[in-house]
Amino acid sequence: MPGSVAIAAALFASGFHTSMGLTNEWSQFRGPAGQGISASGRVPVRWNGASHLDWKAPLPGPGGSSPIVWNDRIFVTCYSGYAVPGIPGGDLAGLKRHVVCLNRADGKEVWSREVDAVQPEQAKVRDHGYASSTPAADADRLYVFFGKSGVFAFTDDGRQLWHTDVGSNVHGWGSASSPVLYKNFVIVNAAVESESLVALNKQTGQLVWRAGGIKESWNTPILVPAANGKTELVVAIMGKVLGFDPDTGERLWSCDTGIGWYMVPSLVNDRDLVFCIGGRTGGSLAVRAGGRGDVTQSRRAWTLGKGSNVSSPIFHGGHLYWLHENLGIAYCIEAASGKLVYEERIPNAGQFYASPVLADGKFYGVTRRGGVVVVAAKPQFELLAQNDVADRSSFDASPAIDGNRLLIRSDKFLYCIGAKP
C-alpha cells in the first residue's frame, strides 16, 4: 500500500475484494486469499548485499507484521518506546504503535500515525514485540489490529475513522493474528484478548457477531469455498480445526487435529480441502470443509506427525510445502494423501519464523538472521539460492510480493528487492 498523500477516491474505484481469489494486490497477511501465493511476477532468485535492491526504507521501530500493498502505497506497522531490541530501558507507559504509509515506487514515507497503547499492557512479550498483526486494506480503508489496544480503521491519507475494543486480556506471546475482510466485515481472531472471533462492520467498527471458544490460537483465519457453494471461515485452535459461517458466526463443524499445543501457522486450502500444520511436537492434517458437527471421522483426510510451530505452509501443484521453524528443514507433502515426499535440511539456514511466499514456481523463505532461501516448488527438492539481506537485526515478518519485487521487513528497515541487475 503506497502513494502520494492526495489520492482521489476515483483511483480506488477499480479496487476489489481479495479475500477469495488471487489478484495482483498484496492487501492482507500472506497476500490474496491468505495463501502466500502471487498471481504474477518473476521475483529475483539470486542477489547479494545491495544487488537488486530497489530501495531500503528506515522504519520508526521493530515489528513482526508484514508489509501490504494497495495501489501506489505500502503499509506496515511498528512499535516504539518500550522493549525495543538493542535499546535498553524504556517505560511501558511510553509504548506506542505506528502505522506507516510508504510510496510504492521509492519507499519514501507518505505519512505515519502513532497509536498510544491501552494500559496496562503485557509487561514483556517474548521475542515478537507489540506489532505482529499485518494490516488489511480494501478500496475504502486500512484496517489495523493492535491486540488489547483494539482494531482501527484509517483513510488513505491516515485519518482515523473508528476504533473498536475486542477484549482486554494479554499474553506473554503477545498478539499475532491479522484482520480478514469479508463482504462488509472485518474479522479478527481475538483469542488472546477475549477468546473469541469477532466480526466488525467495516464502515462503523460496530460488533456484528462474536463466536467464543477460541483458545491458544495465533493464526489468521482463512475463507474457504465449501462444495455446497457456501463460504466458510476456518481457524485452528489447540486440538481442533473449526469451521464457521462468516455471515453469522455460527460454528458449523470441528475436527480433531491430534496436535496438543497452541496453534500459530495459518491454514491453506485447495478448494474445500483445508491443510493445517502446527504444534511444538509437530503435526499436520487435511480436513474437508462443508461438514456439520464433529467431522473428525467423516471428513479428516489424513494426519502426519510432521509440522512446524511458527511458519505457515504453501499449497502448490498438488503438494504442500513448509519450513520448520528451528531445524531448517524443508518439507514436501502429497496434499491428497499426506504422504511425505521429501524432508531436506537447508545448510546453515537457522530459524524460520516468517511464512514463505511463492512466485513463479519458487518459494521464498526468510530466516530470522535475514537470509532468504529460494526453493523450487516441485516434488523434487532443489535449493535454488541462499541470499543475504545484509542487515544484522531480526527478521520475523513474512515477506510480501509486489509484482516482480520482494518486500522484506526487519526490525529496522523495509527492503524492496527488484529485478534490476
C-alpha positions as CSV (number, residue, x, y, z in Angstrom):
1,M,0.0,0.0,0.0
2,P,1.7,3.1,-1.3
3,G,1.3,6.5,-2.8
4,S,1.1,10.3,-2.6
5,V,-0.8,12.0,0.1
6,A,-3.7,13.1,-2.0
7,I,-5.2,10.0,-3.6
8,A,-8.6,10.6,-5.0
9,A,-11.4,8.2,-4.4
10,A,-11.6,7.6,-8.1
11,L,-8.2,5.9,-8.0
12,F,-9.7,3.4,-5.7
13,A,-12.8,2.8,-7.7
14,S,-11.1,-0.1,-9.5
15,G,-10.3,-1.7,-6.2
16,F,-11.6,-5.2,-5.5
17,H,-12.0,-7.6,-2.6
18,T,-9.2,-10.1,-2.3
19,S,-10.3,-12.5,0.3
20,M,-11.4,-15.3,-2.0
21,G,-9.3,-15.1,-5.1
22,L,-5.8,-14.4,-6.4
23,T,-5.2,-10.9,-7.6
24,N,-2.2,-8.7,-8.1
25,E,-2.6,-6.7,-4.9
26,W,-0.9,-8.0,-1.7
27,S,-3.5,-6.4,0.5
28,Q,-3.5,-8.7,3.6
29,F,-1.4,-11.2,5.5
30,R,0.0,-13.7,3.0
31,G,-1.5,-11.9,0.1
32,P,-4.5,-12.8,-2.0
33,A,-6.8,-15.2,-0.1
34,G,-4.2,-15.6,2.6
35,Q,-2.4,-18.4,0.7
36,G,1.1,-16.8,0.4
37,I,1.0,-17.0,-3.4
38,S,1.5,-14.3,-6.0
39,A,-0.7,-14.4,-9.1
40,S,2.0,-12.9,-11.2
41,G,5.6,-11.8,-11.0
42,R,9.1,-13.1,-11.5
43,V,10.9,-12.2,-8.3
44,P,14.7,-12.3,-8.4
45,V,16.2,-15.6,-7.5
46,R,19.7,-14.6,-6.6
47,W,21.1,-11.4,-5.1
48,N,23.8,-10.3,-2.7
49,G,24.0,-7.2,-0.5
50,A,22.9,-4.2,-2.5
51,S,22.4,-6.0,-5.8
52,H,18.8,-5.9,-6.9
53,L,18.0,-3.5,-4.1
54,D,15.4,-1.0,-5.5
55,W,15.2,0.8,-2.2
56,K,15.6,0.5,1.6
57,A,13.3,2.4,3.9
58,P,14.0,3.1,7.6
59,L,11.2,2.2,10.0
60,P,10.3,4.0,13.2
61,G,10.5,0.8,15.2
62,P,10.5,-3.0,15.1
63,G,7.7,-5.4,14.5
64,G,6.7,-8.8,13.2
65,S,3.9,-7.6,10.9
66,S,4.2,-7.9,7.1
67,P,4.0,-5.1,4.6
68,I,1.0,-4.9,2.4
69,V,0.4,-3.3,-0.9
70,W,-2.5,-1.3,-2.3
71,N,-2.4,0.9,-5.4
72,D,0.6,3.1,-5.1
73,R,1.2,2.6,-1.4
74,I,2.8,0.2,1.1
75,F,1.6,0.0,4.7
76,V,3.4,-1.6,7.6
77,T,3.1,-1.3,11.4
78,C,5.8,-0.9,14.1
79,Y,6.2,-0.1,17.8
80,S,8.5,2.1,19.9
81,G,9.1,3.4,23.4
82,Y,9.5,0.1,25.2
83,A,11.2,-3.3,24.8
84,V,12.9,-2.2,21.5
85,P,15.7,-4.6,20.6
86,G,19.1,-3.1,21.2
87,I,17.7,-0.1,23.2
88,P,17.9,-0.7,27.0
89,G,15.4,0.7,29.4
90,G,12.2,2.3,28.3
91,D,8.9,2.7,30.1
92,L,5.9,0.5,29.4
93,A,3.7,3.7,29.7
94,G,5.6,5.1,26.7
95,L,4.7,2.2,24.4
96,K,3.4,3.4,21.1
97,R,2.3,1.7,17.8
98,H,3.0,3.2,14.4
99,V,1.0,2.9,11.2
100,V,3.4,3.8,8.4
101,C,2.5,4.6,4.8
102,L,5.3,4.5,2.2
103,N,5.4,5.3,-1.5
104,R,5.4,2.2,-3.5
105,A,7.8,3.5,-6.1
106,D,10.7,4.6,-3.9
107,G,9.9,3.7,-0.3
108,K,9.7,7.3,0.9
109,E,7.4,7.9,3.8
110,V,4.0,9.4,2.9
111,W,2.6,9.6,6.4
112,S,2.9,7.9,9.8
113,R,0.4,7.8,12.7
114,E,1.1,7.0,16.3
115,V,-1.3,5.0,18.5
116,D,-0.9,5.0,22.3
117,A,-1.1,1.6,23.9
118,V,-4.1,0.9,26.1
119,Q,-2.6,0.2,29.5
120,P,-1.8,-2.0,31.4
121,E,-0.2,-3.8,28.5
122,Q,1.7,-7.1,28.7
123,A,5.0,-6.1,30.5
124,K,7.1,-8.4,28.4
125,V,6.3,-10.1,25.1
126,R,8.7,-12.9,24.3
127,D,10.6,-12.4,21.1
128,H,7.9,-10.8,19.0
129,G,7.2,-7.4,20.4
130,Y,4.0,-5.3,20.1
131,A,3.3,-5.0,16.3
132,S,2.9,-8.5,14.9
133,S,-0.5,-8.2,13.2
134,T,-0.4,-7.4,9.5
135,P,-2.9,-4.7,8.3
136,A,-5.5,-5.3,5.6
137,A,-6.8,-2.9,3.0
138,D,-9.7,-2.5,0.6
139,A,-10.8,0.3,-1.8
140,D,-12.0,2.4,1.1
141,R,-9.9,1.8,4.3
142,L,-6.9,0.5,6.0
143,Y,-7.7,-1.9,8.9
144,V,-5.1,-2.5,11.7
145,F,-5.2,-4.7,14.8
146,F,-3.2,-3.9,17.9
147,G,-4.3,-6.5,20.4
148,K,-5.6,-5.1,23.6
149,S,-5.4,-1.6,22.1
150,G,-8.1,-2.7,19.6
151,V,-8.9,-2.6,15.9
152,F,-8.6,0.7,13.9
153,A,-9.7,1.9,10.5
154,F,-7.9,4.7,8.7
155,T,-8.5,6.5,5.5
156,D,-5.9,6.5,2.7
157,D,-4.4,9.7,4.0
158,G,-4.1,8.4,7.6
159,R,-7.2,9.9,9.2
160,Q,-8.6,7.6,11.9
161,L,-12.2,6.7,11.2
162,W,-13.0,4.4,14.0
163,H,-11.6,2.3,16.9
164,T,-13.1,-0.8,18.5
165,D,-12.1,-2.7,21.6
166,V,-12.2,-6.5,21.1
167,G,-11.0,-7.6,24.6
168,S,-8.7,-6.7,27.4
169,N,-6.7,-9.8,28.1
170,V,-2.9,-10.0,27.3
171,H,-0.4,-12.9,26.9
172,G,3.3,-13.4,27.2
173,W,3.5,-14.3,23.4
174,G,1.5,-11.1,22.5
175,S,-1.0,-10.9,19.7
176,A,-0.3,-12.0,16.1
177,S,-3.5,-12.8,14.1
178,S,-4.3,-10.4,11.3
179,P,-7.6,-8.9,10.1
180,V,-9.5,-10.7,7.4
181,L,-12.0,-8.9,5.1
182,Y,-15.3,-10.5,4.1
183,K,-18.2,-8.7,2.5
184,N,-18.9,-5.7,4.8
185,F,-17.0,-7.3,7.8
186,V,-13.6,-7.0,9.3
187,I,-13.0,-10.4,11.1
188,V,-10.4,-10.7,13.8
189,N,-9.1,-13.7,15.8
190,A,-9.1,-12.2,19.3
191,A,-8.2,-15.4,21.0
192,V,-5.7,-13.6,23.3
193,E,-7.9,-10.6,24.0
194,S,-11.3,-12.3,24.6
195,E,-11.1,-16.0,23.5
196,S,-13.3,-15.2,20.5
197,L,-13.6,-14.4,16.8
198,V,-15.2,-11.1,16.2
199,A,-16.8,-9.6,13.1
200,L,-16.9,-5.8,12.9
201,N,-18.8,-3.5,10.5
202,K,-16.3,-2.1,8.0
203,Q,-17.9,1.3,7.9
204,T,-18.6,1.8,11.7
205,G,-16.5,-0.7,13.6
206,Q,-19.6,-1.9,15.4
207,L,-19.7,-5.5,16.5
208,V,-21.7,-7.7,14.1
209,W,-21.1,-11.1,15.7
210,R,-18.9,-12.8,18.2
211,A,-18.0,-16.5,18.4
212,G,-16.4,-17.9,21.6
213,G,-14.2,-20.8,22.5
214,I,-11.2,-19.6,20.5
215,K,-8.2,-20.6,22.7
216,E,-4.5,-21.0,22.2
217,S,-4.8,-19.7,18.7
218,W,-2.4,-17.2,17.0
219,N,-3.2,-17.9,13.4
220,T,-5.1,-15.8,10.9
221,P,-8.4,-17.4,9.7
222,I,-9.0,-18.1,6.1
223,L,-12.1,-18.1,3.9
224,V,-12.8,-21.4,2.2
225,P,-15.3,-22.2,-0.6
226,A,-17.3,-25.3,0.5
227,A,-18.7,-27.8,-2.0
228,N,-22.2,-26.7,-1.1
229,G,-21.5,-23.2,-2.6
230,K,-21.2,-21.5,0.8
231,T,-18.1,-19.7,2.1
232,E,-16.8,-20.9,5.5
233,L,-14.4,-19.2,7.9
234,V,-11.8,-21.7,9.2
235,V,-9.3,-21.3,12.0
236,A,-7.1,-23.6,14.1
237,I,-7.2,-23.7,17.9
238,M,-5.4,-26.0,20.3
239,G,-6.5,-29.5,19.4
240,K,-9.1,-28.6,16.7
241,V,-9.8,-27.0,13.4
242,L,-13.1,-25.1,13.4
243,G,-15.4,-24.0,10.6
244,F,-17.8,-21.0,11.0
245,D,-20.4,-19.3,9.0
246,P,-18.7,-15.9,8.3
247,D,-22.1,-14.2,7.9
248,T,-23.4,-15.1,11.3
249,G,-20.5,-16.5,13.4
250,E,-22.3,-19.8,13.8
251,R,-19.9,-22.7,14.5
252,L,-20.5,-25.3,11.8
253,W,-18.0,-28.1,12.4
254,S,-14.9,-29.1,14.3
255,C,-12.1,-31.6,13.5
256,D,-9.6,-33.0,16.0
257,T,-6.0,-32.3,15.0
258,G,-4.2,-34.7,17.3
259,I,-1.8,-31.7,18.0
260,G,-1.9,-30.9,21.7
261,W,-0.4,-27.5,21.6
262,Y,-1.2,-23.9,20.7
263,M,-1.6,-23.2,17.0
264,V,0.4,-20.5,15.2
265,P,0.7,-21.3,11.5
266,S,-2.2,-20.2,9.4
267,L,-4.2,-22.6,7.3
268,V,-4.2,-23.0,3.5
269,N,-6.6,-24.8,1.2
270,D,-7.2,-26.4,-2.2
271,R,-10.8,-25.6,-2.9
272,D,-12.7,-27.2,0.1
273,L,-9.7,-29.3,1.4
274,V,-8.1,-27.4,4.3
275,F,-4.5,-28.1,5.4
276,C,-3.3,-27.5,8.9
277,I,0.2,-27.7,10.5
278,G,1.4,-26.7,13.9
279,G,2.3,-27.6,17.5
280,R,5.7,-27.7,19.1
281,T,5.6,-31.5,18.9
282,G,4.8,-31.2,15.2
283,G,1.8,-32.4,13.2
284,S,-0.2,-31.9,10.1
285,L,-3.6,-32.9,8.7
286,A,-6.2,-32.2,6.0
287,V,-9.9,-31.8,6.5
288,R,-12.7,-31.2,4.0
289,A,-14.8,-28.2,4.8
290,G,-18.6,-28.3,4.4
291,G,-19.5,-30.7,7.2
292,R,-21.5,-30.3,10.3
293,G,-20.7,-31.2,13.9
294,D,-17.7,-33.3,14.7
295,V,-16.2,-34.3,11.3
296,T,-13.1,-36.0,12.6
297,Q,-14.1,-39.4,11.4
298,S,-16.1,-38.4,8.3
299,R,-14.0,-35.6,6.7
300,R,-10.5,-35.7,8.0
301,A,-8.5,-36.9,5.0
302,W,-5.1,-37.7,6.7
303,T,-2.8,-36.9,9.5
304,L,1.0,-36.8,9.7
305,G,3.5,-36.4,12.6
306,K,5.4,-33.6,10.8
307,G,4.8,-29.9,11.1
308,S,6.1,-26.5,12.1
309,N,5.3,-24.5,15.1
310,V,5.6,-21.0,13.6
311,S,5.7,-20.5,9.8
312,S,2.7,-21.3,7.6
313,P,2.6,-23.7,4.7
314,I,2.0,-23.2,0.9
315,F,-0.2,-25.4,-1.3
316,H,1.0,-25.6,-4.9
317,G,0.6,-28.1,-7.7
318,G,-0.9,-30.8,-5.6
319,H,1.7,-30.6,-2.9
320,L,2.1,-28.9,0.5
321,Y,5.4,-27.2,1.4
322,W,6.6,-25.7,4.6
323,L,9.8,-24.8,6.5
324,H,10.5,-26.0,10.1
325,E,10.9,-23.0,12.5
326,N,14.0,-24.4,14.3
327,L,15.5,-27.3,12.3
328,G,16.0,-25.5,9.0
329,I,14.2,-28.4,7.2
330,A,12.1,-28.0,4.1
331,Y,9.1,-30.4,3.8
332,C,7.1,-31.5,0.8
333,I,3.8,-33.5,1.3
334,E,1.5,-35.0,-1.2
335,A,-1.6,-33.0,-0.5
336,A,-4.2,-35.6,-1.4
337,S,-2.7,-38.4,0.7
338,G,-0.4,-36.8,3.3
339,K,2.5,-38.9,2.0
340,L,5.9,-37.4,2.9
341,V,7.7,-36.7,-0.4
342,Y,10.8,-35.1,1.0
343,E,12.4,-33.8,4.2
344,E,15.6,-31.9,3.4
345,R,17.8,-29.8,5.6
346,I,18.9,-26.4,4.2
347,P,22.6,-25.8,5.1
348,N,23.2,-23.0,7.7
349,A,19.6,-21.9,7.5
350,G,18.9,-21.2,11.1
351,Q,15.3,-20.4,12.3
352,F,12.3,-19.7,10.1
353,Y,9.6,-17.6,11.8
354,A,8.4,-15.9,8.7
355,S,6.0,-17.8,6.5
356,P,7.2,-18.5,3.0
357,V,5.7,-16.9,-0.2
358,L,5.5,-18.3,-3.7
359,A,6.1,-16.7,-7.1
360,D,6.8,-18.2,-10.5
361,G,7.0,-21.8,-9.2
362,K,9.5,-20.9,-6.4
363,F,9.0,-20.4,-2.7
364,Y,11.0,-17.8,-0.7
365,G,11.7,-18.3,3.0
366,V,13.2,-15.6,5.2
367,T,15.3,-16.7,8.1
368,R,15.5,-14.8,11.4
369,R,19.0,-13.7,10.5
370,G,18.0,-12.1,7.2
371,G,18.9,-14.9,4.9
372,V,16.5,-15.7,2.1
373,V,16.3,-19.2,0.7
374,V,14.7,-19.9,-2.6
375,V,13.4,-23.5,-3.2
376,A,11.8,-24.9,-6.4
377,A,8.1,-25.6,-5.7
378,K,8.2,-29.2,-7.1
379,P,8.2,-32.6,-5.6
380,Q,12.0,-33.0,-6.0
381,F,14.0,-30.9,-3.6
382,E,16.1,-28.2,-5.3
383,L,17.6,-25.4,-3.4
384,L,18.0,-22.6,-6.0
385,A,19.7,-19.9,-3.9
386,Q,20.6,-18.7,-0.5
387,N,20.7,-14.9,-0.3
388,D,21.6,-12.4,2.4
389,V,19.8,-9.1,3.1
390,A,22.9,-7.9,5.0
391,D,21.0,-6.5,8.0
392,R,22.1,-7.8,11.3
393,S,18.7,-7.2,13.0
394,S,15.8,-9.7,13.4
395,F,13.5,-10.8,10.6
396,D,10.3,-12.3,11.9
397,A,7.9,-10.8,9.4
398,S,6.6,-12.8,6.4
399,P,7.6,-11.2,3.1
400,A,5.2,-9.7,0.6
401,I,5.3,-9.9,-3.2
402,D,4.8,-6.7,-5.2
403,G,4.7,-7.7,-8.8
404,N,8.3,-8.6,-9.7
405,R,9.6,-7.3,-6.4
406,L,10.0,-8.9,-2.9
407,L,9.3,-6.8,0.2
408,I,11.2,-7.9,3.3
409,R,10.9,-6.3,6.6
410,S,13.4,-6.3,9.5
411,D,13.3,-4.7,12.9
412,K,14.9,-1.6,11.3
413,F,14.2,-1.4,7.6
414,L,11.8,-2.4,4.8
415,Y,13.7,-3.7,1.8
416,C,12.5,-3.8,-1.8
417,I,14.3,-6.5,-3.8
418,G,13.7,-5.8,-7.5
419,A,14.6,-7.2,-10.9
420,K,17.4,-4.7,-11.7
421,P,20.9,-6.3,-12.2
